[in-house]
Amino acid sequence: MCTFALVMENRIKDVIKEQGYTMKGFAEKLGIARESLFSIIKNPSSPTLEKLSKALNVPVWQFFASPDEVQVTHCPHCGKEIHIKVV
């Protein structure tokens, strides 16, 4: 198994828990079986990541890094947020 996929899987599960859901409860919110949710988490597509982020009300980047690992600054030209991962 690819290490990157394993890290991403663990972070998605963490975000689900951080938002106060059990895997069963979040699957019910999405209207899918718990087993389907596990399958989605193991190999999510870009559109799936977007759907999960909307359902959890978090930005997609939180599936790859915890908020503690990211510093937020703003572009001096347009004012948009820039997320920088601290390693």
Helices and strands as residue ranges (DSSP letters): H 3-18, H 23-30, H 34-42, H 46-56, G 60-63, G 67-69, E 70-74, E 81-85
